Amino acid sequence: MIRISTAQLWVHDQDEALAFYTDKLGMELRADVTLPEMGDFRWLTVGPPGQEDVAIVLMAIPGEPVLTDETAEQVRSLMAKGLAGTVFLTTDDCQASYEELKARGVEFSEEPEERPYGIDSGFRDPSGNSFRLTEVKERSPA
């Protein structure tokens, strides 16, 4: 069976991202390893409590030789527009989670709103990555 273990998000500043994901979103630090033999490459991962088999890599945008300056700038541009990808989070109570995260300093671009699939809201991390926070409605059997 194939399962998802890790997903990656580009971040502008790994320390800022780590603080946001742990202090504001309540995630746990999973790994923080610097590899000197790879030019001080930093492998930094976080994950939600209770989901130990899932992690998010907070990946710094690399320069040469991995990415050209032009490509790195294109990644930054997409991030600024919230188009570098979206992370979908689910919760049992969107309004309560919204209030909790807002109290921790998360700035929402969309307040919780009733949708056909449930209650949905949106925010971005400090690097511009897009997040959806959703309370999914149970579907009634057809």
Secondary structure by P-SEA (a helix, b strand, c coil): cccccbbbbbbccaaaaaaaacccccccccbbbbbcccccccbbbbbccccccbbbbbccccccccccaaaaaaaaaaaaacccbbbbbbbccaaaaaaaaaaaccccccccccccccbbbbcccccbbbbbbbbccccccc
